[in-house]
C-alpha cells in the first residue's frame, strides 16, 4: 500500500481539493483507494466528495468502545474509492492522546488498499507531523503567497526536527543536547540543521545514525496551488533553496494548479472538479499529478537524485506556461460562444485586481518586517 499524506503549513491552500480529486482519479485508474479525513479541527472532506449524512468517523472510533475501524469506512459513489470521515465535531478530538494516535496509525496501516490518502490538518503539531511521517514521501501543498511559502518551509523543517527528536533516545546525550538548545530562547528557530547534526553526532553517534537512516528516506513532494500566471511557478525557488541550504534537504515538485472559480461551483454542486468538469485546466492539472503519483509508485525504492529534482521544477515551469495558455484559450472560447459576456470578464478582472492588491500589501508588510529585522541584526532564517 502506498501512503500519501497531504499537509500544509497553513489552511486554505487546497489540501482537501487535492486529496478528494486525487482519490477519485486513482480509483478511476483501477486502484483501490481509501481516503481518510484527518483534519480533526475542521473535517470537511465529505463535502468535497458530496457525501451527506455521515454518522460515524475517526472520532467515534477513538472514543466509543466497541466501534471497529471497519465500521467507519464507507463506500462512495466512485468505484474503488472508500472514505474514512473525520468527526471534527467531537470535543477534544483535535488533541489526540499518544495512545489514540498509535491506535489510529496502526489501523490505518492495516487497511486493504493500493493507496491510502490522508487529508491532514494545517500546521505542524506533533499529531499532524506523525501522520505525515507515516511515509517519507508526503505531499506538501502551498500557494505562491509569501506567508504560505514560509509556512510550507516550516512544515518541512518541523518534520525533520520530529525525525531528529524521535531518533534520539530519551535520556541520551543527544536528547539532552537538543533539549538544552530548545530552552535557550529561540535558538531552534534559527538553527542550521546540518551544523546541529554535526554537533549532536559528537555526543550521540547512535542517535544520529538512526536520524540519518530515516532522514535519507524523507523526500517531500511539493504541489503549488492557486497560480495566477506562469511567473508564480518561479516563486518556489526560494523555498527550495532554503530547504537545501538550511536543512540539507532536496525537495521535488510534483505539480502546479491554477486558481479556478469552477472549483467553487463544483463544491456547491457537491462534486469533485474532476467529475464536474473533467476537461477543465484545474482537472487536467490534477490528472497530471495523479499520473506522476502512479509513476513514482513504481520507483518507490529509488532515491530522489538532485538531477530528478531539477527536472521536476523545470517541468513545473513548463506546465505553468502550458496551463496559462489553456486558460486564455478557454476564456476566449467562452467569449465567442456567449457563455461569458464582456461584463463577466470585466468583473473577473476587477476581482483579480483586488486580490493582487491584497497580495501586494501583504508582500510589502513582510518586506518591511524583514528590513526591520535586518536592521536589528536578527537572522531572519
N, C-alpha and C positions, 0 to 999 in steps of 0.2 A: 504494500500500500504506500502510495506517495502522499505525504502530508504537506499541505500548502497553507500555512498561516498567513493571514494578510493583516498587517499592522500599519500604524501611522503615529507620528509624534503628536498630531492634533486631530480634532474631529472635523467633520465636514469636508473631507478631501476625497471621498468616494470609495471607502472600503467596501461597504455593502453593495454598491453598484458593481464593483469588480467581482466580488465574491459570488453574487447571485448569477450574473451573466456568464462568468467562467464556469460555474457549476452546470448551468443549462447546456452550454456548448460542449463541455466534456461528456455530458450524458448523451447528447445528440450524436457524438462521435462513437457511441457504443461503450463508453467507460462507466463502470459502476461508481457512482459518486454519493458521498454523504457530506452534506453542507451543514455546519454547526454554527449557531449564533452564540458567540462567547463574549459579546459586548453586554456584560451584565448590567452596566449602568444605564443602558439605553437600547434594549433589544428591539430592533425594527426590521430585521432581515425578512421576516414573514410578509411585511408589507410590499417589499420589492418583488417577492415571489408571487404575490397575490393570494396568499394563504389566509383564510379567515377562520375565526373561532378556535384559535389554539387554546387547548385546555391545560396541557402539561408540558413542562420543559425541563431544562437543566436544574432550575431552582427547585422544582418539586422532587426531582430525582435525588437531590442532595439533602433535602430537608424532610421528606416524607418517608418513613420506614415502610418497607415492603414494595417500594416503587422500583422496578427494574429499569435498567438503561434502555433495553429494547422497547419498553413500554412508551418511551417518549419519542422514539424515532418514527416519523410519519412519512408516508408516501406523498409525492407531489404529482401534479398532472403531467409532468415530464417523465417519460420512461427512463429508468436507470438512475433517477435522482431522488434521494431521500433527504429529509430535513430534521435537524435537531433544534427545536426552539430554545430561546434563552431564558424566558421568565424574568425579565428585568423588574417586574412589579413586586416581587417578593422582597420584603425589607431585609437589608443586610446582605443580599446575595452578591453584591458587587465586591464585598470584602470576604473572600473565601478564606477559610482556615487552611493551614498546611495539609491537614488530613483530607479535607474536601477536595483540595487541588490534586493531591496524589491520586485520590479515588477517581476523579474525573479524567485525569490524564490516562490512567490505566484502562478505563473503559473505552475512551476514545481510540486508544491504540488497538483495541481488540475488535473494532467494528469490521464487518465484512465489506470491503470496498476496494476499488482501484485507486481512488483519490479521496482524501479527507480534506475538505476546505474549511478553515477556521476563520470566521469573521471576528476579529479581536476588538477590544475596546481601545479607545485612543489613550495616548500617554505611555508612560514607562514604569508602571507599578510592577512589583515582583510577579504578581499574578499574570499580567499581560506578557511580561518577558518570558516567564516559564512556559507558557503555551506557545509563544513564538519560537522558543528554542527546542520545541519537540522535534525539530529538524534543523539542519544547518542551512536550508535553502528557502527561508521565508521570504515573503514579498513585502516590501515597504512601499506604500503609495503616498505620493505627495503632490503638491501643486507648485507652480513656478513662483508663488509669492515668497518673499524673504522669510516670513515667520514660519511657513510650512516647511521650507527647506532646512532652516535651522532646527526645527523640531524633528525632522527626519534624521538629521545627523545625530541628535541627542538620542533618538530611539536606537540607532545602530551602536552608538558609543555605550549606552547603558546595557545593551545586550552583551557586549564584550565584557563589561565590568561584571555582569552577572555570571558569565562563564568563569571569569577570574575568581570571583568570591566563592563560587561553589567548588572550584578546583583546589582551593586551599583548605586543608582540614582544620576543623575547629581546634584551637589550642596550639596550632603550629606557629613557627616563627614568621612564616609568610602571612598568615591571617592576622597576627599581632601587628605586623608592619603596616598592613593595609588599614587595619582599624585605627591605628595611631595617626596615619595620614588623613583619614576621614575626620578625625577630631580637630585637626589643625585648620581652622577657618574653612576656606573654600579651595583647598589645595587640589581636591579631586576634580574640580570644575576646570582647572587649567592644566591638568596633567598631560604630559606627552607619554602615551601608553608604552611605546617600545622602551623608553627610558625607565619607566616604572617596572616593567617586566624584568629588565636587566638588574635593577636593584633588588627586587624580591628574589631573583634567582640566586643571588649570593648567599641568602639565608635559608632558602627553601627550594632546592633543586627539584625535589619530587613533585611539589605542588605546581611549579611552573612547567614541568614536563607534562603533567595532566592537562594544564591550561593549553599548552601549545598543541597537544594532540587533538583536543576538542576544537580549539580555535581554527585549526587547519581545515576543518570541515564546515566552517561558518562562511557561507557565500550568499549574503543577502542580495536580492534582486530588486531593482528599482522600477516602479511604474510612475510616470509623470502624467498627471491628470489635469484637465481643465485648461489646456493650452488655448491661446487666442490667436497666435501667429507662430510661424516657424522659428523665430528668434527665441521663443520661450524654451525651446528644446536645449538651447545652449546654457541655460541658467543652472543646470545641474552640474556644470563643470566644477564650480567651487565646492559643492558638496562632495563630489568625487575626489577632488584634490585634498580636501580636509580629511576624508577617511584614509587616504593613502599616507598623508604626511603625519597626522596626529594619532592615528590608530594603527598604522601599519597594515591597513586592510584595503584590498582591491574589491570594488563592487561592480556589479554588472547591471546594465539597463535592459529590462525585459520588454518595455514598450512605451508608447505615448498615446494619450487620448485627448482629443479636443473637447472643449466645452460645447454642449449641445442642448438647446432648450427642449428637444424631443424627449430627453430623459424625464423632465418634469411631467410631460404629457403621458409618457409610458407609466410613470409612477402613479399618476391619477387613474389610469386605466387598470392598475394592479397587474401590469405585465412587465417582465424584464425587457429591456430595449432590444435584445437580440431576437425576441419573439414579436414585439410590437412593430419594429422597423428593421428587419434583418439586413437590408441593403444600405442603411444609413452609415455615415462616416464613423459614428460612435460605435455601432455594432461591428463594423468591419475591423476597427482598431482592436476591439476585444477578441475578435476571431483570430487576428494575428497573434495576440498574446497567448491564446489557447493553443494555437499550433506550436508556438515556441515551447510552451509548458510540456506538451506531449513529446516534442523532440528532445528536450532536455531530460525528460524522464528516462529516455533510453540510454542516456550517458551519465546516470547518477553516480557511478563510481569514478568518473573522471574529474580531476580537479580543474577549477577555473584557472586559465592562464591569463597573463596580462594582455596577450595578443587578442584573446577572446573578448576581454573587457573592452579594449579599444574598438574592436569591431562592433560590439553591441551599442556603444554610444554613437559611433558613426552611423550605424543603421537607424538609430533613433532620430538623428537629424534628418536623414533621408526620408523616413516615414513622416516626419513633421511637414516637410515640403510637399510630399505627395498628397497627404490628407488635406492640407490647406488648399491646394488646387481643386481637390474634390469638393470641398465646402463651397468654394466660389462657383464651381460648375453647378452645384445643387441650387444655390441661391438664384443663379441666372436662369436655371430651368423653371424654378417656381415663379419668377417674374414673368417669363414668357407664356407660361400656362395660365396665369391669372390666379394661381393659388396663393401667391404672395403679392400684395399690392405695393406700390411705391410708398404709401403711408406706413405699411407694416415694416418696410425696410428702414424708413426714417426712424421709426420708434425703436427698432432693433439697434441701429447705430447710436441713437441717443442713450439707450440703456447701457451699451458697451462703453460709451464715453464716460458715463457716470462711474462705472466700475473701474475704468482706467484712472479716473481722478482719485478715487478712494485708494487704489493701489499706490499711486504716486505719493499721496500724503503719508501712507504707511511707510513707504520706502524712505521718504525724507526724514520721518521721525526716527527710524532706525539709523539712518546715516548720522543724524545729529547726536544720537546716543553713542555711536561708535567714535565719533570725533571727540566727544567729551571724555569718553573712557581713555582714548589715546592721550589726551592732554594730561590726564591724571596718572598716566604711566601704567595703566592696567593692561594685562594681556587679555585681549578680547576673546581669545580662544579658550 
